[in-house]
Amino acid sequence: MNHIFLRFYLILFAGISQLFFSQSAPNQLSDGTLKINNKETVAVKIFATQNSTKFYDEASNNVPNELVILNEDNIKAESAEHLGSIQNILLKYKAFGFQFLDKNFKPVDATLEQKNIENFKYLLKSKTVLKSTDIVELETNFKIWDPIKGIKLGPFMLHFYSLMFIFAFGLGYFIMAKIFKIDGVDEKYLEPFFTWTLVGTILGARLGHVIFYQPELFKEDFLSVFLPISTKGGLHFTGFSGLASHGAAIMVIATTLYYSLKVIKKNPLWVYDRIGIVVASGGAFVRMGNFFNSEIIGKPIDPNSPFAILFPQQSSEYGVTIPRYPTQLFEAFGYVCLFVLLWFLYKKTDKKYQQGWLFGLFFIILWAIRFFVEFLKEPQGDEIIHFAGLNTGQVLSIPFMVAGLVIMIYSKKFKLPKEEATV
């Protein structure tokens, strides 16, 4: 048994060492190899960006054997003016001898019409000219995360990020129904619980992001604060591109307080204990949605690290597109572990009768996960709060952890006999 624990600690130590001591990224180009027909290999420098200026300038940098990975911003026009800008950039790449390739590294017609541009996936500058009969694979020491962003449903697209929210609330509804059944709570209280939690989560997360990270939106684009649209450069649908978990936590606490006192009429701590289980599971889905969107990414990482991932679709606000930590997955994994722990304690122990104990533990662990993962994250927007070298997310997490500890300490005063635990 001792040998098993020794191996576990060694693996844990090795993982932590990789996380905190592998941050090394000298420039904005990454190394890869094109393997052609399982015979010929071509070493390439990989480049990707959403910044149109950097994208334009890169064409003339004369990097030998350069592979440019295109993303939606490079090829998808939102207006006639934008299409003209895209065509101008691609014309420059064409003039500097880049080959236009599709997602399978097959040469495509370089005609710069919008319908044809959408077939472009790679631009390659190399003495080796690829043919349509070639079988080409891109090999790298790191993973490349470059998925489609959603499922096409006729003229509309169901984004995976939205789908993850649907899964989060769907699973949360199922879990809470199970909890109500275990506790003998009338199902009539389930629908209002779901409604208030949904409103609190979406409204709080959106307001939290704008207040803590993009307060300028209140003046520059007020409607985008509350609606999934933007009025900059014309009216267009954007979806909510910024949601903050700290804001969601504050608003859900408020809406749950109302639900507890006015609807189900139980001690709010009783409800908070159970909503923590639901939120832990939902948080994992939300972070998976961030992973699909290539957002909330990590800091640069050594390309040889087993954790290294390149996000070609990452926003230009994060800087250069090089291998980074998949911090979304780190958080998602932590939330799954938290959900398993809370569910076990709820089902197998008497802690659910000590009102507030599960919620306090939930607060401490959830925000501790967020606090430590923040060391590996890139800043989200403008960091307006700094203290002792900590970023906005970390500073905001500390009060929640302290609150969780206080709630756990005082929870023994609210212990219920088992026969009084149900409605």
C-alpha positions as CSV (number, residue, x, y, z in Angstrom):
1,M,0.0,0.0,0.0
2,N,2.8,2.4,0.9
3,H,4.4,1.8,-2.6
4,I,1.0,2.8,-4.2
5,F,0.9,6.1,-2.3
6,L,4.6,6.7,-3.1
7,R,3.9,6.3,-6.8
8,F,0.9,8.5,-6.6
9,Y,2.8,11.3,-5.0
10,L,5.6,11.0,-7.5
11,I,3.2,11.2,-10.4
12,L,1.5,14.2,-8.7
13,F,4.9,15.9,-8.2
14,A,5.9,15.3,-11.8
15,G,2.6,16.8,-13.0
16,I,2.9,19.9,-10.9
17,S,6.6,20.3,-12.0
18,Q,5.5,20.2,-15.6
19,L,2.8,22.7,-15.0
20,F,4.9,25.3,-13.2
21,F,8.3,24.9,-14.8
22,S,7.6,24.4,-18.4
23,Q,6.7,27.9,-19.5
24,S,9.1,28.6,-22.3
25,A,8.0,30.1,-25.6
26,P,10.6,32.2,-27.4
27,N,8.6,33.5,-30.3
28,Q,5.3,33.4,-32.2
29,L,6.2,30.5,-34.4
30,S,5.9,26.8,-33.5
31,D,7.7,23.8,-34.9
32,G,6.0,21.1,-36.8
33,T,6.7,18.5,-39.6
34,L,4.7,17.8,-42.7
35,K,4.8,14.1,-43.5
36,I,4.1,13.5,-47.2
37,N,3.1,10.1,-48.5
38,N,4.8,8.5,-45.5
39,K,8.1,9.2,-47.2
40,E,9.1,12.8,-47.4
41,T,9.2,15.1,-44.4
42,V,9.2,18.9,-44.4
43,A,10.1,20.8,-41.2
44,V,7.7,23.8,-41.0
45,K,7.2,26.9,-38.8
46,I,3.6,27.2,-37.8
47,F,1.8,30.5,-37.5
48,A,-1.7,31.5,-36.6
49,T,-3.4,34.7,-35.5
50,Q,-6.7,36.5,-35.4
51,N,-5.0,39.9,-35.6
52,S,-5.5,41.2,-39.2
53,T,-2.4,43.4,-39.1
54,K,-0.1,40.6,-37.9
55,F,-1.7,38.3,-40.4
56,Y,-1.0,40.8,-43.2
57,D,2.6,41.4,-42.2
58,E,3.4,37.7,-41.8
59,A,3.1,37.2,-45.6
60,S,6.2,39.2,-46.3
61,N,8.4,37.9,-43.4
62,N,10.0,35.4,-45.8
63,V,10.1,32.5,-43.2
64,P,11.3,29.4,-45.0
65,N,8.8,26.5,-45.0
66,E,6.1,28.4,-43.1
67,L,2.6,26.9,-42.5
68,V,-0.2,29.4,-41.7
69,I,-3.3,27.9,-40.0
70,L,-6.3,30.0,-40.9
71,N,-9.2,30.6,-38.5
72,E,-12.7,32.0,-39.0
73,D,-11.6,35.7,-38.6
74,N,-9.1,35.2,-41.5
75,I,-11.6,33.9,-44.0
76,K,-15.2,34.7,-42.9
77,A,-16.4,38.1,-43.9
78,E,-19.1,40.0,-41.9
79,S,-19.5,42.7,-44.5
80,A,-18.5,43.7,-48.0
81,E,-15.8,45.9,-46.6
82,H,-14.5,43.1,-44.4
83,L,-14.4,40.8,-47.5
84,G,-12.3,43.3,-49.4
85,S,-9.8,43.4,-46.5
86,I,-9.6,39.6,-46.4
87,Q,-9.1,39.4,-50.2
88,N,-6.3,42.1,-50.0
89,I,-4.5,40.0,-47.3
90,L,-4.8,36.8,-49.2
91,L,-3.6,38.4,-52.4
92,K,-0.4,39.3,-50.6
93,Y,0.1,35.7,-49.5
94,K,-0.5,34.7,-53.1
95,A,2.0,37.2,-54.4
96,F,4.6,35.8,-52.0
97,G,4.3,32.3,-53.3
98,F,2.1,30.6,-50.6
99,Q,0.1,27.5,-51.6
100,F,-3.6,27.5,-50.7
101,L,-4.7,24.2,-49.1
102,D,-7.9,22.8,-47.7
103,K,-8.3,21.1,-44.3
104,N,-6.9,17.9,-45.8
105,F,-3.8,19.7,-47.2
106,K,-5.1,19.4,-50.7
107,P,-4.4,22.3,-53.1
108,V,-7.5,24.4,-53.8
109,D,-8.3,27.0,-56.3
110,A,-7.0,30.4,-55.1
111,T,-9.9,32.3,-56.5
112,L,-10.7,34.9,-53.9
113,E,-14.5,34.8,-53.9
114,Q,-16.2,34.4,-50.5
115,K,-17.6,31.0,-51.3
116,N,-14.2,29.7,-52.3
117,I,-12.3,31.5,-49.5
118,E,-14.3,29.4,-47.0
119,N,-12.5,26.3,-48.3
120,F,-9.1,27.6,-47.3
121,K,-7.5,26.1,-44.2
122,Y,-3.7,26.3,-44.6
123,L,-1.3,28.5,-46.4
124,L,2.1,26.9,-47.1
125,K,5.3,28.5,-48.3
126,S,7.7,25.8,-49.3
127,K,9.9,24.6,-52.2
128,T,7.9,21.4,-51.9
129,V,4.7,21.8,-53.9
130,L,1.9,19.6,-52.7
131,K,-0.3,17.8,-55.2
132,S,-3.9,16.7,-54.9
133,T,-2.8,13.1,-54.8
134,D,-0.5,13.6,-51.9
135,I,-1.4,12.2,-48.4
136,V,-0.2,14.8,-45.9
137,E,-0.1,14.8,-42.1
138,L,1.0,17.5,-39.8
139,E,3.0,16.2,-36.9
140,T,3.9,18.3,-33.8
141,N,5.1,17.6,-30.2
142,F,2.0,19.5,-29.0
143,K,-1.7,19.0,-29.6
144,I,-3.6,21.3,-32.0
145,W,-7.1,22.1,-30.9
146,D,-8.9,23.5,-34.0
147,P,-12.5,22.2,-34.1
148,I,-15.6,23.6,-35.7
149,K,-17.5,25.9,-33.3
150,G,-20.9,24.3,-33.6
151,I,-23.5,22.2,-35.5
152,K,-25.0,23.6,-38.6
153,L,-28.8,23.6,-38.5
154,G,-29.9,25.1,-41.8
155,P,-29.0,28.8,-41.8
156,F,-28.3,28.7,-38.1
157,M,-25.4,27.2,-36.1
158,L,-25.8,25.7,-32.6
159,H,-22.6,26.6,-30.9
160,F,-21.0,24.0,-28.7
161,Y,-20.6,26.6,-26.0
162,S,-24.4,27.0,-26.0
163,L,-24.8,23.3,-26.1
164,M,-22.6,22.9,-23.0
165,F,-24.9,25.3,-21.2
166,I,-27.9,23.2,-22.2
167,F,-26.1,20.1,-20.9
168,A,-25.2,21.9,-17.6
169,F,-28.7,23.0,-16.8
170,G,-30.2,19.8,-18.1
171,L,-28.0,17.6,-15.9
172,G,-28.5,20.1,-13.0
173,Y,-32.3,19.7,-13.3
174,F,-31.9,15.9,-13.3
175,I,-29.6,16.0,-10.3
176,M,-31.8,18.4,-8.3
177,A,-34.9,16.2,-9.1
178,K,-33.0,13.2,-7.7
179,I,-32.1,15.2,-4.6
180,F,-35.6,16.4,-4.0
181,K,-36.8,12.8,-4.3
182,I,-34.2,11.6,-1.8
183,D,-35.2,14.4,0.6
184,G,-38.9,13.9,0.1
185,V,-39.4,17.4,-1.3
186,D,-42.5,18.1,-3.4
187,E,-41.7,18.3,-7.1
188,K,-43.7,21.5,-7.5
189,Y,-40.7,23.3,-6.0
190,L,-38.4,22.1,-8.8
191,E,-39.6,24.3,-11.6
192,P,-39.2,27.6,-9.8
193,F,-35.8,26.5,-8.5
194,F,-34.7,25.9,-12.1
195,T,-36.0,29.2,-13.3
196,W,-34.4,31.3,-10.5
197,T,-31.1,29.5,-10.9
198,L,-31.1,30.0,-14.7
199,V,-31.9,33.7,-14.4
200,G,-29.3,34.2,-11.6
201,T,-26.5,32.4,-13.5
202,I,-26.9,34.1,-16.9
203,L,-27.6,37.6,-15.6
204,G,-25.0,37.4,-12.8
205,A,-22.3,35.9,-15.1
206,R,-22.8,38.6,-17.7
207,L,-22.9,41.5,-15.3
208,G,-19.9,40.1,-13.4
209,H,-17.8,40.0,-16.6
210,V,-18.8,43.5,-17.7
211,I,-18.2,45.0,-14.2
212,F,-14.9,43.3,-13.5
213,Y,-13.4,43.0,-17.0
214,Q,-15.2,45.3,-19.5
215,P,-16.9,48.2,-17.7
216,E,-16.4,50.3,-20.9
217,L,-19.3,48.4,-22.4
218,F,-21.8,50.4,-20.2
219,K,-20.8,53.5,-22.3
220,E,-19.7,52.1,-25.6
221,D,-22.3,49.3,-26.3
222,F,-24.9,49.3,-23.5
223,L,-27.3,46.9,-25.3
224,S,-24.6,44.2,-25.5
225,V,-24.4,44.1,-21.7
226,F,-27.9,42.5,-21.5
227,L,-28.5,41.2,-25.0
228,P,-26.4,38.8,-27.2
229,I,-25.9,41.5,-29.8
230,S,-23.4,44.2,-30.7
231,T,-24.2,47.7,-32.1
232,K,-20.6,48.4,-33.0
233,G,-20.2,48.6,-36.8
234,G,-23.9,47.8,-37.3
235,L,-26.3,45.6,-35.5
236,H,-25.3,41.9,-35.4
237,F,-25.8,38.8,-33.3
238,T,-22.7,37.9,-31.2
239,G,-23.9,35.7,-28.4
240,F,-22.6,36.4,-24.9
241,S,-18.8,36.4,-25.3
242,G,-18.0,37.2,-21.7
243,L,-19.4,35.5,-18.6
244,A,-17.7,35.6,-15.2
245,S,-18.2,32.9,-12.6
246,H,-17.8,35.4,-9.7
247,G,-20.8,37.4,-10.9
248,A,-22.8,34.2,-11.4
249,A,-22.0,33.1,-7.8
250,I,-23.2,36.4,-6.3
251,M,-26.4,36.5,-8.3
252,V,-27.3,32.8,-7.7
253,I,-26.8,33.4,-4.0
254,A,-29.3,36.2,-4.2
255,T,-31.9,34.4,-6.3
256,T,-31.6,31.3,-4.2
257,L,-32.1,33.3,-1.0
258,Y,-35.4,34.6,-2.5
259,Y,-36.3,31.1,-3.6
260,S,-35.6,29.7,-0.1
261,L,-37.5,32.3,1.8
262,K,-40.4,33.0,-0.5
263,V,-40.9,29.7,-2.4
264,I,-39.7,26.6,-0.7
265,K,-39.6,28.3,2.7
266,K,-36.6,26.5,4.1
267,N,-33.4,27.6,5.7
268,P,-31.3,29.1,2.7
269,L,-28.3,27.0,3.9
270,W,-30.4,23.8,3.2
271,V,-30.9,24.9,-0.4
272,Y,-27.3,26.2,-0.8
273,D,-25.9,22.8,0.3
274,R,-27.8,21.1,-2.6
275,I,-27.2,23.8,-5.2
276,G,-23.5,23.5,-4.7
277,I,-23.7,19.9,-6.0
278,V,-25.5,21.1,-9.1
279,V,-23.2,24.0,-9.7
280,A,-20.1,21.8,-9.4
281,S,-21.3,19.6,-12.2
282,G,-22.5,22.5,-14.3
283,G,-19.2,24.3,-14.0
284,A,-17.4,21.4,-15.7
285,F,-19.7,21.8,-18.8
286,V,-19.2,25.5,-18.9
287,R,-15.4,25.2,-18.9
288,M,-15.7,22.6,-21.7
289,G,-17.7,25.2,-23.6
290,N,-14.7,27.6,-23.1
291,F,-12.5,24.9,-24.4
292,F,-14.6,24.5,-27.6
293,N,-14.4,28.3,-28.0
294,S,-10.6,28.4,-27.5
295,E,-11.1,31.0,-24.7
296,I,-9.9,31.4,-21.1
297,I,-6.7,29.8,-22.3
298,G,-3.4,29.4,-20.4
299,K,0.0,31.0,-20.5
300,P,2.7,29.9,-23.0
301,I,4.1,26.5,-22.3
302,D,7.1,24.5,-23.5
303,P,5.9,22.8,-26.7
304,N,7.4,19.5,-25.5
305,S,5.2,19.4,-22.4
306,P,2.5,16.8,-22.4
307,F,0.0,19.5,-21.5
308,A,0.9,21.8,-24.5
309,I,-2.0,22.7,-26.8
310,L,-2.1,25.1,-29.7
311,F,-5.3,27.1,-30.1
312,P,-5.4,28.5,-33.7
313,Q,-8.9,30.0,-33.0
314,Q,-7.8,31.9,-29.9
315,S,-8.6,35.6,-29.7
316,S,-5.9,38.1,-30.5
317,E,-6.3,39.6,-27.0
318,Y,-4.2,36.7,-25.7
319,G,-1.2,37.7,-27.8
320,V,0.8,35.3,-30.0
321,T,-0.7,31.9,-31.0
322,I,1.7,29.4,-29.5
323,P,1.3,26.2,-27.4
324,R,-0.4,27.0,-24.1
325,Y,-1.9,25.4,-21.0
326,P,-5.4,24.0,-21.5
327,T,-6.6,25.7,-18.3
328,Q,-10.2,25.2,-19.2
329,L,-9.7,21.4,-18.9
330,F,-7.8,21.8,-15.6
331,E,-10.8,23.6,-14.1
332,A,-13.3,21.2,-15.7
333,F,-11.4,18.3,-14.2
334,G,-11.3,20.0,-10.8
335,Y,-15.1,20.6,-10.9
336,V,-15.8,17.0,-11.8
337,C,-13.8,15.9,-8.8
338,L,-15.6,18.4,-6.6
339,F,-19.0,17.1,-7.8
340,V,-18.0,13.5,-7.1
341,L,-16.9,14.5,-3.6
342,L,-20.0,16.5,-2.7
343,W,-22.3,13.8,-4.1
344,F,-20.6,11.1,-2.0
345,L,-20.8,13.2,1.1
346,Y,-24.5,14.0,0.5
347,K,-25.4,10.3,-0.2
348,K,-23.1,8.5,2.2
349,T,-22.7,10.7,5.3
350,D,-24.9,12.8,7.6
351,K,-23.3,16.1,6.5
352,K,-26.4,17.1,4.6
353,Y,-28.2,17.5,7.9
354,Q,-25.6,20.0,9.1
355,Q,-27.0,22.9,7.1
356,G,-24.3,24.9,5.4
357,W,-21.4,22.4,5.8
358,L,-21.6,21.1,2.3
359,F,-22.0,24.6,0.9
360,G,-19.0,25.9,2.8
361,L,-16.9,23.0,1.6
362,F,-18.1,23.7,-1.9
363,F,-17.1,27.3,-1.7
364,I,-13.7,26.6,-0.3
365,I,-12.8,23.9,-2.9
366,L,-14.4,25.6,-5.9
367,W,-12.7,28.9,-5.5
368,A,-9.4,27.3,-4.5
369,I,-9.5,25.5,-7.9
370,R,-10.1,28.8,-9.6
371,F,-7.4,30.5,-7.5
372,F,-4.6,28.1,-8.3
373,V,-5.5,27.6,-12.0
374,E,-5.4,31.4,-12.4
375,F,-1.6,31.2,-12.0
376,L,-1.5,29.5,-15.4
377,K,-4.2,31.6,-17.1
378,E,-3.9,34.5,-19.5
379,P,-5.7,37.7,-18.2
380,Q,-9.3,38.0,-19.3
381,G,-9.8,41.4,-20.7
382,D,-8.5,44.4,-18.7
383,E,-7.5,43.3,-15.2
384,I,-8.8,46.1,-13.1
385,I,-8.1,44.5,-9.7
386,H,-4.5,43.7,-8.6
387,F,-3.2,42.9,-5.2
388,A,0.2,41.4,-4.0
389,G,0.8,40.0,-7.5
390,L,-2.6,38.3,-7.7
391,N,-5.0,39.0,-10.7
392,T,-8.6,39.9,-10.6
393,G,-9.9,36.3,-10.6
394,Q,-7.7,35.4,-7.6
395,V,-8.5,38.5,-5.6
396,L,-12.2,37.9,-6.1
397,S,-11.8,34.2,-5.1
398,I,-10.3,34.9,-1.7
399,P,-13.5,36.4,0.0
400,F,-15.5,33.4,-1.3
401,M,-13.0,30.9,0.2
402,V,-13.1,32.8,3.6
403,A,-16.9,32.9,3.5
404,G,-16.9,29.1,2.9
405,L,-14.7,28.5,5.9
406,V,-16.9,30.7,8.1
407,I,-20.1,28.9,6.9
408,M,-18.5,25.5,7.7
409,I,-17.6,26.6,11.2
410,Y,-21.0,28.0,12.0
411,S,-22.9,25.1,10.3
412,K,-22.9,23.0,13.5
413,K,-25.4,25.5,14.9
414,F,-27.9,24.6,12.2
415,K,-27.8,20.8,12.4
416,L,-31.2,19.2,11.8
417,P,-32.5,15.9,13.2
418,K,-33.0,13.5,10.2
419,E,-36.8,13.4,10.7
420,E,-36.9,17.2,10.2
421,A,-34.8,17.3,7.1
422,T,-37.6,16.8,4.6
423,V,-40.6,19.0,3.8
